[in-house]
C-alpha cells in the first residue's frame, strides 16, 4: 500500500477475530490487508499478551508464541471484555478496557505500512456485531488513547455495515431485495435489506430472519441450508444474495447453490463484507454524501425528537435538544436554561414523522426557593439505547447572590 495521507480505514472487530481494509483510490473500492504480505491470512485473533512485570505487549498472531514460549500473560477475547466491562485485571493491575482495545487496534493499523497511522487516517470506522453502552464507551476511549479526534473515528454495527456495503455496489445489485446469510461454523442466520422507495429520503432497513443449526454430515448440512433458503426467500424477488462467515463450502452445498442462483440472482461469498462496509461508511462520513437520498433506519436509530418550549427574548420558541435520524450513541444534547416560576422541566417528544407529540415532565425535588429566573440549570441528554434517554440536570445557581446548591438530578426517559 503506497498511500500516505487521507487514508480511509474499515476495521471489523468481530467476536473472535478482526480484520481491516483501506479504500484503494485507484481501484475505487476497499481492499483487505493481509497480516503478512503475500499470504491469504486476513484475520487476526482478538488477543494481547503482556510480559510479566514489564510494559511489553504483543498482538495478534504472535501472541501464541509469546504465551507458550515466553510465558507471557494471555489476554483473550477483547470483544467480550469491551462489550461488558470498563476495566480488566492484567498482571495484578486494573487496566481500562478501552486502553487495551486502543493498543490492539493501534497494532493492527501498523499493517497499513505508514509511519504514523493517526496522522495519515482521515476516517476510521469500527464495526462490531452488536453495540452496548460499554462497547461504545470503550471504543471511544480506545480512539482517544490512540490520538484520534472524535470527528475521525466512527462506530456502527454489522447491520449498518451491510447497508453501506450494499448501497455502494452497482445499482443492479440492490434494485430489489438483498439477502444475507451469515455462517458461524454449524449455524447460519438470515437477514434481508429492504427499501421503502415511497418515502423521501428512501428508508432502508435490515430485517432479521431465522437462524438454523447445520448438521456436520455434508448431505444433511446441504439439506438444512436448502430448507432455510426456501423458507427465507420464498417467492420474493431478490437481486442479490451475500454469504459471509466460516461454515459455508461449495463442496457440500450441491443443492443449495443452484437454489440461491435461481431467478438470475447475483450470489457473492466472502469474509470481508463487514470490513468493507465499514470502510464505505467512513468514506460516506468524511468525504462523500453518495447516499444522501437514503436513510438507514436500523435498530440503533433514534426515532424521536426531544426539545423544550421556552421563552426567548419574550417570544415563545421551541429549542431542539436531540434530533431523530441518528444512532443512539451519536445523540447528545446540552443547554443551559433559566427557570421561571416552576420547579419542574417539561420536554416535548415527537416521533420521526411528527405524527405524535408527547410531553414528559421531570421534577426537581429539593431545589432551593429562588425568585423567577434566578436559577440556572445545565441540561445534558444522552441516549443509553435507541429508546432510552438519560437526562442529567445540574443546579448552577445564579451568581454570588444565589450560589449553586450542588444538586444533580437524573432521569431515564423511555420512548
Steps between C-alpha positions, in 0.01 A plus 500: 500500500651835398249759622645731765214743570123510514478127557153361566489184710231248587568287808289190571516420872341155497408283794808278459715653223547838334611633163550833330492650154577836344343687212709457185443817297633348180275197521210708635419247771621371838786251500566252781849491647670170591690461824806405299570615146436229242278288725126448514489554877265797535362442850680515833384386847361752749775454754804659660780367718713680758846431635462459880616805697580702189311724258574277202202379297446275199212483258310272267669198346818542705317463831490119484880483481564741787245333725624146437874568468557813711226441760338835440162588651217418258213744453233331290175614339524877501158522336329332794692713750414827326134401461446450873751685714715810529801357685685170506767360733829440316823405675354605836399845373162642400515613136233684308340281234505795259876543547559132421273518197690808382826309530349214299366722220818710488707186445264390224526837325873443461403259220424811293875554468500875570726665762219671693155349442327762719629785283433309177146377566220744423222260592494181709176304527486219753221247453390235749220240506313679780529831681461534876554817700822347636623418148427853378684659792795259472540559125492876552754463780717285270493766227590767755795293626621460140483876448208520255269800502133418560402614147735247339383186682161342450311195618223285356362148534514224239152574369593857413824379339286266287296806398806705397664209321183427301414855394856570387470218244356538150129581506413166338626325815236670719220582258284249693534335837846387612552190715782426744585157642754517784678175591654432837639148473195274546244777507366737235276804539308699242430871454369710214550859392179667389406848376190713514535701181176691566667706774738792465771433586468132409487307827718189510494236770655162573246243616622203701374156401536149630813332636553130428737234631698303242590132520865407460416228247536663153174365355294597803680836521403576141140406575491723811625801304272422205198508732607832653543652153154387396341631817690831495476597134160349422349651186647847557712659228865544598767670293793356697600269785812531717659216701749584776677323785664164563295190440399523133666290229390435143613140543204411720250755363409304186125567527522835679711692248263446202211612720688816599574578135142442382320786321835646390587618849855629548672291769820606680712328763777651712609586852573871465150641441478671841854643486430638152164634614677679784745649251217625278328640809812699594530630143138611505556694821832671428500549122176435317126505539416242235211371708341833597175384337486198735439464872610186679237424764679236704437379852748756639321795338327756719146554379409785734571872508552647846476870576353763728257785460640817658495878486784659302514878534137500597386291205382136523744269321586132462858398578616167357724285720507167312404446136366169369678315222838439666629196687446506876870509581541817289212689662607750766330823601616778735357836597464745788169651598361747754202367692191717510227448760519117496671214679491245221617461142278408209642334188315480169542163326392443140554203271695506172189558289369769739172313527504483882597753766547411867608702802734357763529669839801475730475623856790664684455404868677712764579777253564815710230768505615790281330779307399431137799495263745478789572128449733394223493132402733301278322224304679204345312239297663179382348175375571166667320312220277591208196531728660620826619857553688593817442855623749660740419838652740704714416804712748773400354767730497861388805704584612586855151576624369151426792255507466150364349245735711227344186299428489271200189321376488192275209364303457223242248586230374199306361531150 
